[in-house]
Amino acid sequence: MAFQVTIVGSNSAIPAYGRHHTSQYIQYKNSRYLVDCGEATQNQLKNYKLSALKINAIFISHLHGDHYLGLPGLLASMHLQGRTKALDVFGPAGLQDILVSHFKYSDTTLKYELRFHSTDEKQHEVIFETRQLTVSTIPLNHRIACMGFLFREKPHPIRFNKAKLPPNLTLAQIGSLKKGEDIYNDAGKLLYKHKDLTIPPLPQKSYAYCSDTAHIPELKHILHKVNLLYHEATFLDENELRASNTFHSTASQAARLAKNAHVNTLLLGHFSARYKDLSPLELEARKIFKESYLALEGKTFTIE
């Protein structure tokens, strides 16, 4: 299992029809990440039996309330539940001021270290890294500073073809194979070709989260061949002018980007409260990009 993305909240500015403000819970191997934290996020985590205490890092795309107003409450609940492990929070510079002010006036001192990392929404750069994963920012175009996040596995190691691997290889020869080199004897004679004893590494898996944004065709370069792309689709094409004026996207715009970026699967979210029935959004996108799906709350999407 590479990635599991659970939709915690999928609506835009106003909760409606049982849909909540934006939030997603990402599981990668033994790590857990939260992307955006709108109101009701901690209740939704409980509803879907997702552990808040296991979250390793939180990523906030921008400072519109439907994407972060659940954060102070979630952080305080972690404190009350006895969290002691440090927590990394990534977001716009103003978020730190908001959190510091909130805890100052509520006279709250967290029992765990909250490590805040200010992000630059204008840059596409790595902001978080583990031994197996990187998270990069995706510059977006919204009414205020806003960014998306690209989760990508690091390259996997070369695999040995155990059925063809000679039993008498030395450690130095095994090291050469790991480096992608052929094996020679001391006289310079070729003993084994690298390609005959190894199997290509597993492909890197990736997930991209594009929060609130106007349509940006140039994102196809950053999103090229991403396995799973979440892209806001606040409106139908019939409201394209409204989308443009509010720096949002339509379902068909999201689908065109997914098609041009050659991604595998597209998730549509950040739905306007004007739509009770979301099926027209999915149908509009599928006319352009077949592998388009609604990011429905409680649903988990897996990249195998």
Stockholm file with secondary structure:
# STOCKHOLM 1.0

chainA/1-304         MAFQVTIVGSNSAIPAYGRHHTSQYIQYKNSRYLVDCGEATQNQLKNYKLSALKINAIFISHLHGDHYLGLPGLLASMHLQGRTKALDVFGPAGLQDILVSHFKYSDTTLKYELRFHSTDEKQHEVIFETRQLTVSTIPLNHRIACMGFLFREKPHPIRFNKAKLPPNLTLAQIGSLKKGEDIYNDAGKLLYKHKDLTIPPLPQKSYAYCSDTAHIPELKHILHKVNLLYHEATFLDENELRASNTFHSTASQAARLAKNAHVNTLLLGHFSARYKDLSPLELEARKIFKESYLALEGKTFTIE
#=GR chainA/1-304 SS CCEEEEEEECBCSSCBTTBCBCEEEEEETTEEEEEEECTTHHHHHHHTTCCSTTEEEEECCBSSGGGTTTHHHHHHHHHHTTCCSCEEEEECHHHHHHHHHHHHHTTCCCSSCEEEEECCTTCCCEEEECSSEEEEEEECCCSSCBEEEEEEECCCCCEECTTTCCTTCCHHHHHHHHTTCCEECTTSCEEECHHHHEECCCCCCEEEEECSCCCCGGGGTTTTTCSEEEEECCBCGGGHHHHHHTTCCBHHHHHHHHHHHTCSEEEEECBCTTCSCCHHHHHHHHTTCSSEEECCTTCEEEEC
#=GC SS_cons         CCEEEEEEECBCSSCBTTBCBCEEEEEETTEEEEEEECTTHHHHHHHTTCCSTTEEEEECCBSSGGGTTTHHHHHHHHHHTTCCSCEEEEECHHHHHHHHHHHHHTTCCCSSCEEEEECCTTCCCEEEECSSEEEEEEECCCSSCBEEEEEEECCCCCEECTTTCCTTCCHHHHHHHHTTCCEECTTSCEEECHHHHEECCCCCCEEEEECSCCCCGGGGTTTTTCSEEEEECCBCGGGHHHHHHTTCCBHHHHHHHHHHHTCSEEEEECBCTTCSCCHHHHHHHHTTCSSEEECCTTCEEEEC
//
